[in-house]
Amino acid sequence: MARFVLAHGDPAAPIVQKAETLELDPSHPVARHVAADTHGGLLTLERTANDKGVMRTVISVEQTRETIAFFGSTAAVDGWRVCIVDTVDELNPNAANALLKVLEEPPRRSLFLLVSHAPARVLPTIQSRCRKLALRPLATDDVIQAAAQAAQMSSNDTSLQEAADAAEGSVARTLALVSGGALKLHQRTAALLDNLPQVDPRELHALGDALGGSDRAALGAFVDSVDRWIGERLRTGDANANLPRLARLAEVWEKIGNAARETETYNLERKPLVFSVFGLLAEATR
């Protein structure tokens, strides 16, 4: 998408109006510059390695402020300027607020492509300024093959297959689930969700203990499980018969997203979050 926009700056041009694909010939100068990461009209924000070569868990505010300089400087090339954030889920709170400032008053002929694997966890103020394009997930068999190759595992591995089934087409989520205890955590959360509005306090205590004190991956697996459970019910619910319940679920979804962000940002205890989430969901599903 970025290559096509950078190569064809006039939306009214016949080649754009009649285009049936966004594919760009690899020999095109724009394609070559983008491949070499030398195109002056493209900025990509993504996680980077620290001084020790370890991949950071978030996109920092310092990186995000590059967008302000990028869009505030004299254009290196004519036409559009494109910023890709991969992913907006990985912006820390300060970085998300820095990006929001640019989105509130976007410069002329600018395009922001914000990738998100968990849209419910993105700040509502960012979401309200975006047009959403839902992408079709990969087939489970394709996810298994890709994850098996990346993790050097057998595609027949049972844990890999279970993780792929729960990952909704995401290779990265499959790899996250299959490592450590994330898959068991997802399964335990899913079992409790399926039993709503009934709640077993002992199981909630056990789930809170399993989340640990500062394990970001465990917290992410828990929140993703809740997000998918709510999202599935909002997508498949009978809007006419269950409108009040769907409205309550949608409201609860936003509250849970805010609570999860606060828990992660301030490294709060996980057990109160678990009880709060299931208390809200139990009330909303009665």
C-alpha positions, -999 to 999 in steps of 0.1 A, spaced: 0 0 0 28 24 9 47 17 -23 16 22 -44 8 56 -28 44 68 -30 47 57 -67 13 72 -77 8 105 -59 -23 117 -78 -54 99 -66 -73 111 -97 -47 98 -122 -61 71 -146 -35 46 -135 -48 49 -99 -85 50 -108 -83 19 -130 -59 0 -107 -71 -36 -99 -42 -43 -75 -17 -24 -53 12 -44 -67 42 -24 -78 69 -37 -102 100 -46 -81 121 -27 -107 102 5 -101 125 32 -84 100 35 -55 101 -3 -49 138 -3 -49 142 26 -25 116 11 -1 134 -22 -2 167 -5 6 150 16 34 161 48 17 129 63 5 126 99 19 88 97 19 84 66 41 89 63 79 84 30 97 80 28 135 86 -6 150 103 -22 180 141 -21 179 169 -38 197 185 -21 228 222 -16 233 226 -52 243 209 -65 211 177 -75 229 145 -66 212 125 -40 232 90 -49 242 75 -16 232 79 13 208 93 42 227 82 78 228 116 89 214 109 68 183 74 81 179 86 117 181 104 110 149 70 113 132 67 149 143 101 157 128 94 136 97 61 154 89 74 188 101 105 189 79 108 199 43 98 170 21 127 150 8 106 139 -22 75 153 -39 41 137 -32 28 118 -2 45 110 30 36 76 46 42 65 82 37 28 91 34 19 128 39 -18 132 23 -23 156 2 4 174 -4 -23 201 33 -20 211 33 18 217 40 26 253 15 52 268 37 82 262 44 70 226 7 66 219 0 101 232 28 115 210 13 98 180 -21 111 188 -9 147 186 1 141 150 -31 123 142 -52 152 156 -38 176 130 -24 154 102 -3 172 77 -15 176 41 -8 146 18 1 123 47 -9 87 52 -7 68 85 -9 30 83 -15 17 119 -12 -21 122 -31 -36 152 -35 -72 163 -57 -62 192 -78 -32 182 -98 -32 214 -66 -23 234 -58 7 212 -67 41 227 -102 51 218 -89 86 208 -66 70 182 -93 46 170 -117 75 164 -93 91 140 -88 60 119 -106 42 91 -105 5 99 -97 -22 74 -101 -57 87 -77 -82 71 -86 -118 65 -67 -141 88 -45 -169 75 -59 -204 74 -50 -225 104 -30 -250 83 -9 -221 69 -3 -208 104 9 -242 116 33 -246 87 47 -211 92 50 -213 130 66 -248 127 92 -235 104 99 -204 126 101 -224 158 118 -254 142 91 -277 155 71 -305 139 39 -294 123 23 -325 139 32 -312 174 -1 -312 194 7 -280 214 15 -262 181 -18 -272 166 -37 -261 198 -19 -228 198 -27 -222 161 -64 -230 167 -65 -203 194 -44 -177 175 -71 -167 149 -47 -167 120 -17 -150 136 17 -167 134 32 -144 160 4 -152 185 8 -189 178 45 -186 187 37 -166 218 11 -191 230 33 -222 223 61 -208 244 61 -210 282 27 -214 299 8 -190 277 -13 -217 260 -24 -232 293 -32 -197 306 -53 -191 275 -71 -224 279 -78 -218 316 -92 -183 308 -113 -196 280 -128 -223 303 -138 -197 329 -153 -174 302 -174 -202 288 -189 -208 322 -201 -172 326 -222 -158 342 -212 -184 368 -179 -176 385 -157 -198 408 -137 -175 431 -112 -203 437 -105 -205 400 -101 -168 397 -76 -168 426 -56 -195 407 -58 -176 375 -45 -145 392 -16 -164 406 -8 -179 372 -6 -144 357 24 -136 380 36 -102 390 53 -87 360 50 -113 331 39 -91 302 34 -121 279 10 -138 305 -10 -106 309 -12 -102 271 -24 -138 267 -51 -132 293 -63 -99 278 -63 -113 243 -84 -143 254 -110 -119 269 -109 -96 239 -115 -125 215 -143 -140 236 -162 -106 238 -155 -99 201 -169 -132 190 -201 -126 209 -205 -91 195 -200 -104 160 -224 -133 162 -250 -120 186 -286 -114 175 -287 -76 175 -325 -75 177 -330 -101 204 -300 -92 226 -294 -55 220 -292 -46 257 -268 -74 264 -246 -65 234 -246 -29 245 -234 -39 280 -207 -61 265 -194 -33 243 -193 -10 273 -175 -36 294 -150 -43 266 -139 -6 268 -136 -7 306 -115 -39 304 -92 -24 278 -86 7 300 -80 -15 331 -56 -37 313 -36 -7 300 -33 7 335 -23 -26 349 5 -30 323 16 7 324 19 9 362 28 -28 368 -2 -33 391 -12 -65 408 -28 -89 383 -53 -107 406 -75 -76 412 -77 -72 374 -89 -108 370 -116 -104 396 -126 -70 380 -128 -85 345 -149 -115 355 -171 -94 377 -179 -70 349 -185 -99 324 -207 -118 348 -229 -88 353 -230 -81 316 -240 -116 306 -268 -122 331 
